[in-house]
Amino acid sequence: MEIDFSYFETYKSSLNETERLRLNAIHHPEKKIEFAASRYLKHHLFGEANITYNSSGSPEITGVGFISLSHCDSHVVLATCREHLIGVDIEEIRQKSVITAPRFITDNEKQFLDQTSEKDMSMLWSFKECLYKLSDRNRLLFQRDILVNKRGGKYYGSILKTDGIYEYELHVENFKNILITFNSSKGKLLQ
């Protein structure tokens, strides 16, 4: 959904009491509208259903399944899956990703991605953000704990969780110079 900044009051009016309290705790104006827009989208799709969090911190909606939310400056996205954890990220293709790439790209990832390409580096960052949402750990290092590889024309990501390393098949969609990345499979335990 495209975020319309002039609709803030409309977004805000759709929030339930718990969401209003969370909104009031957010001080940054842009973060406030992103939060309100994401909950507005949730209400539009699922009515008054509340987001709850399971024991590992993953968001769920009763009767819907696992969910994942993400936003960028202009859009918000919500993904759902009944069968397994879902991670979604949305990123604008930007030069900033090329500048910051040395902080998150690995030598192996340099073999199949162009470090000078805004699209490739934005996609890699977005894949890693998507994978981060599938983790049950905090303080992950993007160059050590979250890795992306390419086999047979498909992207896969691995992430270190508390009980081992899991691999997920990853997908990317390009929408108006905005990348939407998500996992399409349940994690497979590698080790």
C-alpha positions in Angstrom: 0.0 0.0 0.0 1.3 3.5 -0.8 1.5 5.7 2.2 -0.4 8.9 1.8 0.9 11.4 4.4 -2.3 13.4 4.2 -4.2 10.3 5.5 -2.5 10.2 8.9 -5.7 11.0 10.8 -7.6 8.3 8.8 -4.8 5.8 9.6 -4.8 6.8 13.2 -8.6 6.5 13.6 -8.4 2.8 12.6 -6.1 1.9 15.5 -7.3 -0.1 18.5 -6.4 0.9 22.0 -3.1 -1.1 22.2 -2.0 0.3 18.8 -2.8 3.9 19.9 -0.6 3.4 23.0 2.2 2.2 20.8 1.7 5.1 18.4 1.8 7.6 21.2 5.2 6.1 22.3 6.7 6.8 18.9 8.3 10.3 18.7 9.6 10.5 15.1 6.9 11.9 12.8 7.7 9.6 9.9 7.9 6.5 12.1 4.5 7.4 13.5 2.8 7.5 10.1 4.6 4.3 9.0 3.3 2.5 12.1 -0.2 3.9 11.6 -0.3 3.1 7.9 0.9 -0.5 8.5 -1.9 -1.1 11.1 -4.4 0.6 8.8 -3.4 -2.0 6.1 -3.7 -4.8 8.7 -7.2 -3.6 9.7 -8.2 -3.2 6.0 -7.2 -6.8 5.3 -8.2 -8.5 8.6 -10.6 -6.2 10.4 -10.0 -5.7 14.1 -7.8 -8.8 14.5 -4.9 -8.2 16.9 -1.3 -8.9 16.2 0.1 -11.3 18.8 3.7 -12.5 19.2 4.7 -16.2 19.7 7.4 -17.4 22.1 10.2 -16.5 19.7 8.8 -13.0 19.0 7.3 -13.7 15.6 4.0 -11.9 14.9 0.8 -13.7 14.2 -2.9 -13.0 13.7 -5.2 -15.7 15.1 -7.0 -17.4 12.2 -4.7 -15.9 9.6 -1.3 -17.3 10.6 2.2 -15.8 10.6 2.6 -12.3 9.3 5.4 -9.9 8.6 5.2 -6.1 8.1 7.7 -3.8 6.5 7.8 -0.2 5.2 9.9 2.2 3.3 9.5 5.9 2.9 6.5 5.6 0.5 5.0 2.1 0.9 4.0 -0.5 3.5 3.7 -4.2 2.8 2.1 -7.1 4.8 2.8 -10.7 4.1 0.9 -13.7 5.6 1.5 -17.4 5.6 -0.5 -20.2 7.4 2.1 -22.9 7.1 5.4 -21.3 8.2 7.1 -18.2 9.4 7.2 -15.4 6.8 9.7 -12.6 6.5 9.1 -9.7 4.1 11.1 -6.5 3.5 10.5 -3.5 1.2 13.4 -1.3 0.1 13.7 1.5 -2.4 16.6 1.0 -4.8 19.1 3.6 -3.6 22.7 4.6 -3.9 23.0 4.3 -0.1 23.0 0.5 -0.4 26.2 0.7 -2.5 27.9 3.0 0.0 27.0 0.8 3.0 27.5 -2.6 1.2 31.0 -3.2 2.8 29.2 -3.5 6.2 27.0 -6.4 5.0 28.3 -8.1 1.9 30.5 -11.2 2.1 33.2 -12.4 -0.2 30.9 -15.2 -1.4 28.1 -12.8 -2.1 30.5 -10.7 -4.2 30.8 -13.7 -6.6 27.2 -13.4 -7.9 26.2 -9.8 -7.1 27.6 -6.5 -8.4 28.9 -4.3 -5.6 28.5 -1.2 -7.7 24.9 -1.9 -8.6 22.2 -0.1 -6.6 19.7 -2.8 -7.5 22.0 -5.7 -6.4 23.0 -4.1 -3.1 19.5 -2.9 -2.3 18.3 -6.5 -3.0 21.0 -8.0 -0.8 20.2 -5.7 2.0 16.5 -6.4 1.7 17.1 -10.2 1.6 19.1 -9.9 4.8 16.4 -7.8 6.5 13.8 -10.4 5.4 16.0 -13.2 6.9 16.5 -11.2 10.1 12.8 -11.3 10.7 12.9 -15.1 10.6 15.4 -15.4 13.4 14.8 -16.1 17.0 17.9 -14.2 18.0 18.9 -10.6 18.5 22.3 -9.0 17.7 22.9 -10.9 14.5 25.8 -9.8 12.3 24.8 -9.4 8.7 28.2 -10.6 7.4 28.5 -13.7 9.6 25.0 -14.8 10.7 22.9 -13.9 7.7 24.2 -15.1 4.3 22.7 -15.2 0.8 23.7 -17.5 -2.0 22.5 -18.3 -5.5 22.1 -21.7 -7.0 20.4 -22.7 -10.2 19.2 -19.1 -10.8 17.4 -19.0 -7.4 18.4 -17.1 -4.3 18.7 -18.8 -0.9 19.4 -17.3 2.5 20.8 -18.9 5.6 20.5 -17.6 9.1 21.9 -18.7 12.4 19.1 -19.4 14.9 19.4 -20.7 18.5 19.2 -24.3 17.4 21.2 -24.3 14.2 21.6 -22.8 10.7 18.4 -22.7 8.6 18.1 -22.1 4.9 15.2 -20.4 3.1 14.3 -19.9 -0.6 14.1 -16.2 -1.3 12.2 -14.2 -3.9 12.3 -10.6 -5.0 9.7 -8.5 -6.9 10.5 -5.1 -8.4 7.6 -2.7 -8.1 8.1 0.9 -9.3 11.8 0.9 -8.3 10.9 -0.7 -5.0 12.1 -4.2 -4.1 9.8 -6.5 -2.1 11.7 -9.6 -0.8 10.2 -12.6 1.0 10.8 -16.2 1.8 8.7 -18.8 0.1 9.7 -21.8 2.1 9.8 -23.2 5.5 13.3 -23.1 6.8 15.4 -26.2 6.3 17.8 -27.1 9.0 21.3 -27.3 7.5 23.3 -27.9 10.7 
